[in-house]
Amino acid sequence: MSDKTRTSLTYADAGVDIALGDDVSQIFYNAARQTWENRKGKLGEVIAPFDDFSGVRAIDVSSLPAGTLMNMGLDGVGTKIEVAEGLNQHHTIANDLIAMICDDAVVRGAEPVLVGSILDVNSLKDENKKPYLNQARQLAYGYVCAAKLANVAIINGETAELGNRVNGIGGFNYNWGGAVVWFANRARLLTGKKIIPGDSLVGLQEQGFRSNGLSLVRRLMEEFHGNDWYKQYNVGIFGNQRLGEVVLRPSKIYTMAVVDMFGGYDLERRPRAEIHGVAHITGGGLPGKLGRMLKPSGLGAVIDNPFDTPRIMMYIRGFTNGRLSEEECYRTWNMGQGMVIATPEPEKVMEVAEEHEIKSQRIGYVKGERGIEIKNRASYLLKPENPVLYFA
């Protein structure tokens, strides 16, 4: 029998370090515990019979009022993670995860309550066998901050080492997906059927990409600036920020503000404003997401006062020499508004937004005919090509 045959094998030989995995799980568990305070005394208060990261955690739903509905939504951060990997800056990525799942829930008139996630990593150690504990702590720190902004409790933080199934830039490579459990009252569901011509459209400002269209961003940046584009500067436009830091700007989380507007799942909590519809401006942009919101009513929209397009978006379009049309920009990115509220009470909506430190403005109105017209604000660094863009 050869020495090779006699040598014992371990899970670590296959690239999975169980002890280190437990250490990282403990980091995320400690972060999760800090978020439980967000739901204390409310629906979603976490019940944990014993204190352990693998222990039972549940919530008591025995007193939910009649008409309460429950569901869940799932999403992930996507390729924005590659920018974080390139910069080795991971403390804001949780904003993108929480925004993608929780801000999608409020679109339906739901109140996000519980969040869980799965972090798939290539390895928890670098090539010198040094643990990536600093990166894990950055992610966990961001998790706590983002959960507070969305007023949700985190019930877990699963981590899995998958080796070459996960790749990216630099040494610490990961994918992060999550799920949210939400509650809503049947009487407050936002179906879009209440939207009427003349409703105002209030935009909630976004100054970054959120977590959408990053594949296009990365491709164009690489074409123009090379593979290490994220480390480079354009001092004349972005000052002392590296291009990657500008692109990595964390998603604004609108959840608490919108729940405040329509009142959440509990009918005893009075709405702050009359809301007829909500659109989360992610993939598909204003035409796609407004079109989805307006589809049940068969109506259209005029966007005549949008927020200025974020400078990074126009910077990218500027160096494509016309290859990237403004129409494509509007279909891919949010172009300055991360969420749009259809309401007959725009002043009340904007008042709530201001209380949550979210800049808002009336960006347009609902019209009786199908189609979406957008007054072109994508050209403030370029000569305007079209005064109005029209999307059927």
C-alpha positions, 0 to 999 in steps of 0.5 A: 500500500502506498503512502498516498493511499494511507494518507487520511483525507479531510473535507478541508482537502477539498477546499472546505474549512468547516471550522472557519465556516463556523467562525464566519457563520458566527460573524453573520449571526452576531450581525443578525442579532443586532437587527432583531431590535428593528422588529421588537414589539412588532410583527416579526419580533424574533423568538430564539429559544437558545442563543446559537447561530444554528438554533431555532428562530421563529416569529409569533403570527397568532394575532395577525388581523383578518385579511393579512396576507404573507408571501416572500420575494427573492433576488440577488446583488448580481455583478455589482459584486465584481466592482466590490471585489476589485476594490476589496470594499464590501461594506455597502453591498448589503444595501444593494441586496436589501434594496433589491428584495425589500423595495420590490415588496413595497411595490405590491403594498407589502411590509417587509419583515424578515430577511435571510440570505445565502453567501456563496464564496469561492473560499474563505481563505486566500492563497496563503491560507489567511482567512477572509475574516475582514471581508466577512466583517465588512459584509456583516456590518453592511447587513446590520446598517441596511436592515435598519434602513429597511426596518427588517430583522435578519434571521440567518446568514448562510455561507457556503464555500463552492470553490471554482463554481464561484469566480470573480476579480481578486481573491475574495469571490462571492455571490449574494442572494436573499429572500424577504418575508413580507406581510400585507393586508388585502385591503391595501394591496397595490394592484395598479387598478386604482391609478387614474389619469391625472395622478401625479408621479412622484420620483424618489431620487437615486444617484447611482446604478442601484444593482441593475445594468452593471454588466453593461457598465463593466463591459463599457468601462473595460472597453474604454479604461481597461481591465483595471478601470475600477481603480482609475480616477477622472479627477476632473469629473469625479474628484478623488473618487476612483471610478469603481467607487462611483459605480459602487455607490450603494442603493438607496433603500426606500422601504420605510418611507413607502410603508409609512406612506400606505400604512403597512399591513396593519389597518390600525396604522393610518396611511400618510398619503393616498397611494395608487401605485408604486414602481421600483425602477430596476431592470427595464428602467422607467419604460419597463417598470412604469409600463408594468405599473400602468398595465392593469389600468391601460394608461400611460405616463408623461415624465416632464420633470425627471431628476437629472441623470446621474453624472456617472451614467452620462460619463459612460454614454459620453465615451461610447461615441453614440453607440449607446443611445439614450433610449437604451440608457432609459431601458437599462438604468434608473436615470435618476429616480429609483422609485416612482409613486402614483398618487393624487396627493403628491405633497403628502408623499414628498413630505414623508420622503423628506422625513426619511431623508429621501429627495423627491419631486413630482416628475410627471403625471398619468395620461389617458393613452398608453405609452410613456413619454420622457422629457430628455434629461440624459443630455446635460453633458451632451448635446440633446438628440431628442427633446422627448423620448417615446416608449410605446 
